[in-house]
Amino acid sequence: MKSILKTTNLSFSYDKIHPVLQDINLEFSKGVVYVIFGKSGAGKSTLLSLIAGLEKIEAGCIFYQDKDLARCNLDYYRSHDIGIVFQAYNLLPQLTAIENVVLSIELNHSKEKNKEEKAKALLKKLVFVRI
């Protein structure tokens, strides 16, 4: 199966002395669910931030659909190709879940005709597991 997302020799450190990630080589295929696990401080969130284009890559490459993220429009990538649910959800508490999703759709300048129906359809796809 062809990969949709790939990292090659990905390395990152916050302080140049203590590496968080070293030579990470991963491939993700479309339609497959992956789990990234490890102890606290192992670099899970850092890896996801790099893949999402939120942190600047220090060494190595990330490819999405065979395109190097370093050469892509990251604003477009983040708003159209990838999504992240953060540990702190960053929702506006005065809005309902549907209103928060509609706001996101509007911020992306979507030409979606019925944004509320689109938001409801997206929310119906979510599965929540509380541990």
MODELLER restraints for C-alpha pairs under 7 A, 6 or more apart:
rsr = mdl.restraints
at = mdl.atoms
rsr.add(forms.Gaussian(group=physical.xy_distance, feature=features.Distance(at['CA:1:A'], at['CA:29:A']), mean=6.60, stdev=0.5))
rsr.add(forms.Gaussian(group=physical.xy_distance, feature=features.Distance(at['CA:2:A'], at['CA:29:A']), mean=6.16, stdev=0.5))
rsr.add(forms.Gaussian(group=physical.xy_distance, feature=features.Distance(at['CA:3:A'], at['CA:27:A']), mean=5.73, stdev=0.5))
rsr.add(forms.Gaussian(group=physical.xy_distance, feature=features.Distance(at['CA:3:A'], at['CA:28:A']), mean=5.23, stdev=0.5))
rsr.add(forms.Gaussian(group=physical.xy_distance, feature=features.Distance(at['CA:3:A'], at['CA:29:A']), mean=4.28, stdev=0.5))
rsr.add(forms.Gaussian(group=physical.xy_distance, feature=features.Distance(at['CA:3:A'], at['CA:30:A']), mean=6.88, stdev=0.5))
rsr.add(forms.Gaussian(group=physical.xy_distance, feature=features.Distance(at['CA:4:A'], at['CA:28:A']), mean=5.94, stdev=0.5))
rsr.add(forms.Gaussian(group=physical.xy_distance, feature=features.Distance(at['CA:4:A'], at['CA:29:A']), mean=5.26, stdev=0.5))
rsr.add(forms.Gaussian(group=physical.xy_distance, feature=features.Distance(at['CA:4:A'], at['CA:30:A']), mean=5.92, stdev=0.5))
rsr.add(forms.Gaussian(group=physical.xy_distance, feature=features.Distance(at['CA:4:A'], at['CA:64:A']), mean=5.78, stdev=0.5))
rsr.add(forms.Gaussian(group=physical.xy_distance, feature=features.Distance(at['CA:4:A'], at['CA:65:A']), mean=4.92, stdev=0.5))
rsr.add(forms.Gaussian(group=physical.xy_distance, feature=features.Distance(at['CA:5:A'], at['CA:27:A']), mean=5.87, stdev=0.5))
rsr.add(forms.Gaussian(group=physical.xy_distance, feature=features.Distance(at['CA:5:A'], at['CA:28:A']), mean=5.10, stdev=0.5))
rsr.add(forms.Gaussian(group=physical.xy_distance, feature=features.Distance(at['CA:5:A'], at['CA:29:A']), mean=6.88, stdev=0.5))
rsr.add(forms.Gaussian(group=physical.xy_distance, feature=features.Distance(at['CA:5:A'], at['CA:63:A']), mean=5.62, stdev=0.5))
rsr.add(forms.Gaussian(group=physical.xy_distance, feature=features.Distance(at['CA:5:A'], at['CA:64:A']), mean=4.58, stdev=0.5))
rsr.add(forms.Gaussian(group=physical.xy_distance, feature=features.Distance(at['CA:5:A'], at['CA:65:A']), mean=6.28, stdev=0.5))
rsr.add(forms.Gaussian(group=physical.xy_distance, feature=features.Distance(at['CA:6:A'], at['CA:26:A']), mean=5.54, stdev=0.5))
rsr.add(forms.Gaussian(group=physical.xy_distance, feature=features.Distance(at['CA:6:A'], at['CA:27:A']), mean=4.39, stdev=0.5))
rsr.add(forms.Gaussian(group=physical.xy_distance, feature=features.Distance(at['CA:6:A'], at['CA:28:A']), mean=6.21, stdev=0.5))
rsr.add(forms.Gaussian(group=physical.xy_distance, feature=features.Distance(at['CA:6:A'], at['CA:62:A']), mean=5.69, stdev=0.5))
rsr.add(forms.Gaussian(group=physical.xy_distance, feature=features.Distance(at['CA:6:A'], at['CA:63:A']), mean=5.10, stdev=0.5))
rsr.add(forms.Gaussian(group=physical.xy_distance, feature=features.Distance(at['CA:6:A'], at['CA:64:A']), mean=6.62, stdev=0.5))
rsr.add(forms.Gaussian(group=physical.xy_distance, feature=features.Distance(at['CA:7:A'], at['CA:24:A']), mean=6.65, stdev=0.5))
rsr.add(forms.Gaussian(group=physical.xy_distance, feature=features.Distance(at['CA:7:A'], at['CA:25:A']), mean=5.08, stdev=0.5))
rsr.add(forms.Gaussian(group=physical.xy_distance, feature=features.Distance(at['CA:7:A'], at['CA:26:A']), mean=5.11, stdev=0.5))
rsr.add(forms.Gaussian(group=physical.xy_distance, feature=features.Distance(at['CA:7:A'], at['CA:27:A']), mean=6.56, stdev=0.5))
rsr.add(forms.Gaussian(group=physical.xy_distance, feature=features.Distance(at['CA:7:A'], at['CA:61:A']), mean=5.70, stdev=0.5))
rsr.add(forms.Gaussian(group=physical.xy_distance, feature=features.Distance(at['CA:7:A'], at['CA:62:A']), mean=4.44, stdev=0.5))
rsr.add(forms.Gaussian(group=physical.xy_distance, feature=features.Distance(at['CA:7:A'], at['CA:63:A']), mean=6.33, stdev=0.5))
rsr.add(forms.Gaussian(group=physical.xy_distance, feature=features.Distance(at['CA:8:A'], at['CA:24:A']), mean=6.32, stdev=0.5))
rsr.add(forms.Gaussian(group=physical.xy_distance, feature=features.Distance(at['CA:8:A'], at['CA:25:A']), mean=4.65, stdev=0.5))
rsr.add(forms.Gaussian(group=physical.xy_distance, feature=features.Distance(at['CA:8:A'], at['CA:26:A']), mean=6.93, stdev=0.5))
rsr.add(forms.Gaussian(group=physical.xy_distance, feature=features.Distance(at['CA:8:A'], at['CA:60:A']), mean=5.57, stdev=0.5))
rsr.add(forms.Gaussian(group=physical.xy_distance, feature=features.Distance(at['CA:8:A'], at['CA:61:A']), mean=5.25, stdev=0.5))
rsr.add(forms.Gaussian(group=physical.xy_distance, feature=features.Distance(at['CA:8:A'], at['CA:62:A']), mean=6.45, stdev=0.5))
rsr.add(forms.Gaussian(group=physical.xy_distance, feature=features.Distance(at['CA:9:A'], at['CA:23:A']), mean=3.86, stdev=0.5))
rsr.add(forms.Gaussian(group=physical.xy_distance, feature=features.Distance(at['CA:9:A'], at['CA:24:A']), mean=5.07, stdev=0.5))
rsr.add(forms.Gaussian(group=physical.xy_distance, feature=features.Distance(at['CA:9:A'], at['CA:25:A']), mean=5.56, stdev=0.5))
rsr.add(forms.Gaussian(group=physical.xy_distance, feature=features.Distance(at['CA:9:A'], at['CA:60:A']), mean=4.57, stdev=0.5))
rsr.add(forms.Gaussian(group=physical.xy_distance, feature=features.Distance(at['CA:9:A'], at['CA:61:A']), mean=6.74, stdev=0.5))
rsr.add(forms.Gaussian(group=physical.xy_distance, feature=features.Distance(at['CA:10:A'], at['CA:22:A']), mean=6.33, stdev=0.5))
rsr.add(forms.Gaussian(group=physical.xy_distance, feature=features.Distance(at['CA:10:A'], at['CA:23:A']), mean=4.82, stdev=0.5))
rsr.add(forms.Gaussian(group=physical.xy_distance, feature=features.Distance(at['CA:10:A'], at['CA:24:A']), mean=4.73, stdev=0.5))
rsr.add(forms.Gaussian(group=physical.xy_distance, feature=features.Distance(at['CA:10:A'], at['CA:25:A']), mean=6.66, stdev=0.5))
rsr.add(forms.Gaussian(group=physical.xy_distance, feature=features.Distance(at['CA:10:A'], at['CA:59:A']), mean=5.64, stdev=0.5))
rsr.add(forms.Gaussian(group=physical.xy_distance, feature=features.Distance(at['CA:10:A'], at['CA:60:A']), mean=4.16, stdev=0.5))
rsr.add(forms.Gaussian(group=physical.xy_distance, feature=features.Distance(at['CA:10:A'], at['CA:61:A']), mean=5.94, stdev=0.5))
rsr.add(forms.Gaussian(group=physical.xy_distance, feature=features.Distance(at['CA:11:A'], at['CA:21:A']), mean=4.81, stdev=0.5))
rsr.add(forms.Gaussian(group=physical.xy_distance, feature=features.Distance(at['CA:11:A'], at['CA:22:A']), mean=4.33, stdev=0.5))
rsr.add(forms.Gaussian(group=physical.xy_distance, feature=features.Distance(at['CA:11:A'], at['CA:23:A']), mean=5.26, stdev=0.5))
rsr.add(forms.Gaussian(group=physical.xy_distance, feature=features.Distance(at['CA:11:A'], at['CA:24:A']), mean=6.54, stdev=0.5))
rsr.add(forms.Gaussian(group=physical.xy_distance, feature=features.Distance(at['CA:11:A'], at['CA:58:A']), mean=6.36, stdev=0.5))
rsr.add(forms.Gaussian(group=physical.xy_distance, feature=features.Distance(at['CA:11:A'], at['CA:59:A']), mean=5.12, stdev=0.5))
rsr.add(forms.Gaussian(group=physical.xy_distance, feature=features.Distance(at['CA:11:A'], at['CA:60:A']), mean=6.23, stdev=0.5))
rsr.add(forms.Gaussian(group=physical.xy_distance, feature=features.Distance(at['CA:12:A'], at['CA:19:A']), mean=6.00, stdev=0.5))
rsr.add(forms.Gaussian(group=physical.xy_distance, feature=features.Distance(at['CA:12:A'], at['CA:20:A']), mean=5.71, stdev=0.5))
rsr.add(forms.Gaussian(group=physical.xy_distance, feature=features.Distance(at['CA:12:A'], at['CA:21:A']), mean=5.06, stdev=0.5))
rsr.add(forms.Gaussian(group=physical.xy_distance, feature=features.Distance(at['CA:12:A'], at['CA:22:A']), mean=6.65, stdev=0.5))
rsr.add(forms.Gaussian(group=physical.xy_distance, feature=features.Distance(at['CA:12:A'], at['CA:57:A']), mean=6.82, stdev=0.5))
rsr.add(forms.Gaussian(group=physical.xy_distance, feature=features.Distance(at['CA:12:A'], at['CA:58:A']), mean=5.63, stdev=0.5))
rsr.add(forms.Gaussian(group=physical.xy_distance, feature=features.Distance(at['CA:12:A'], at['CA:59:A']), mean=6.76, stdev=0.5))
rsr.add(forms.Gaussian(group=physical.xy_distance, feature=features.Distance(at['CA:13:A'], at['CA:19:A']), mean=4.28, stdev=0.5))
rsr.add(forms.Gaussian(group=physical.xy_distance, feature=features.Distance(at['CA:13:A'], at['CA:20:A']), mean=5.00, stdev=0.5))
rsr.add(forms.Gaussian(group=physical.xy_distance, feature=features.Distance(at['CA:13:A'], at['CA:21:A']), mean=6.75, stdev=0.5))
rsr.add(forms.Gaussian(group=physical.xy_distance, feature=features.Distance(at['CA:20:A'], at['CA:42:A']), mean=6.79, stdev=0.5))
rsr.add(forms.Gaussian(group=physical.xy_distance, feature=features.Distance(at['CA:20:A'], at['CA:43:A']), mean=5.57, stdev=0.5))
rsr.add(forms.Gaussian(group=physical.xy_distance, feature=features.Distance(at['CA:21:A'], at['CA:43:A']), mean=6.30, stdev=0.5))
rsr.add(forms.Gaussian(group=physical.xy_distance, feature=features.Distance(at['CA:36:A'], at['CA:44:A']), mean=6.60, stdev=0.5))
rsr.add(forms.Gaussian(group=physical.xy_distance, feature=features.Distance(at['CA:37:A'], at['CA:44:A']), mean=6.87, stdev=0.5))
rsr.add(forms.Gaussian(group=physical.xy_distance, feature=features.Distance(at['CA:49:A'], at['CA:55:A']), mean=5.62, stdev=0.5))
rsr.add(forms.Gaussian(group=physical.xy_distance, feature=features.Distance(at['CA:50:A'], at['CA:56:A']), mean=6.61, stdev=0.5))
rsr.add(forms.Gaussian(group=physical.xy_distance, feature=features.Distance(at['CA:50:A'], at['CA:57:A']), mean=6.45, stdev=0.5))
rsr.add(forms.Gaussian(group=physical.xy_distance, feature=features.Distance(at['CA:51:A'], at['CA:62:A']), mean=6.85, stdev=0.5))
rsr.add(forms.Gaussian(group=physical.xy_distance, feature=features.Distance(at['CA:52:A'], at['CA:78:A']), mean=6.52, stdev=0.5))
rsr.add(forms.Gaussian(group=physical.xy_distance, feature=features.Distance(at['CA:52:A'], at['CA:82:A']), mean=6.67, stdev=0.5))
rsr.add(forms.Gaussian(group=physical.xy_distance, feature=features.Distance(at['CA:53:A'], at['CA:74:A']), mean=6.25, stdev=0.5))
rsr.add(forms.Gaussian(group=physical.xy_distance, feature=features.Distance(at['CA:61:A'], at['CA:68:A']), mean=6.70, stdev=0.5))
rsr.add(forms.Gaussian(group=physical.xy_distance, feature=features.Distance(at['CA:62:A'], at['CA:68:A']), mean=5.83, stdev=0.5))
rsr.add(forms.Gaussian(group=physical.xy_distance, feature=features.Distance(at['CA:62:A'], at['CA:69:A']), mean=5.73, stdev=0.5))
rsr.add(forms.Gaussian(group=physical.xy_distance, feature=features.Distance(at['CA:63:A'], at['CA:69:A']), mean=5.76, stdev=0.5))
rsr.add(forms.Gaussian(group=physical.xy_distance, feature=features.Distance(at['CA:79:A'], at['CA:108:A']), mean=6.49, stdev=0.5))
rsr.add(forms.Gaussian(group=physical.xy_distance, feature=features.Distance(at['CA:91:A'], at['CA:100:A']), mean=6.52, stdev=0.5))
rsr.add(forms.Gaussian(group=physical.xy_distance, feature=features.Distance(at['CA:92:A'], at['CA:100:A']), mean=6.66, stdev=0.5))
rsr.add(forms.Gaussian(group=physical.xy_distance, feature=features.Distance(at['CA:98:A'], at['CA:116:A']), mean=6.84, stdev=0.5))
rsr.add(forms.Gaussian(group=physical.xy_distance, feature=features.Distance(at['CA:98:A'], at['CA:119:A']), mean=5.76, stdev=0.5))
rsr.add(forms.Gaussian(group=physical.xy_distance, feature=features.Distance(at['CA:98:A'], at['CA:120:A']), mean=6.39, stdev=0.5))
rsr.add(forms.Gaussian(group=physical.xy_distance, feature=features.Distance(at['CA:101:A'], at['CA:119:A']), mean=5.53, stdev=0.5))
rsr.add(forms.Gaussian(group=physical.xy_distance, feature=features.Distance(at['CA:102:A'], at['CA:115:A']), mean=5.79, stdev=0.5))
rsr.add(forms.Gaussian(group=physical.xy_distance, feature=features.Distance(at['CA:102:A'], at['CA:116:A']), mean=6.01, stdev=0.5))
rsr.add(forms.Gaussian(group=physical.xy_distance, feature=features.Distance(at['CA:102:A'], at['CA:119:A']), mean=5.83, stdev=0.5))
rsr.add(forms.Gaussian(group=physical.xy_distance, feature=features.Distance(at['CA:105:A'], at['CA:115:A']), mean=6.95, stdev=0.5))
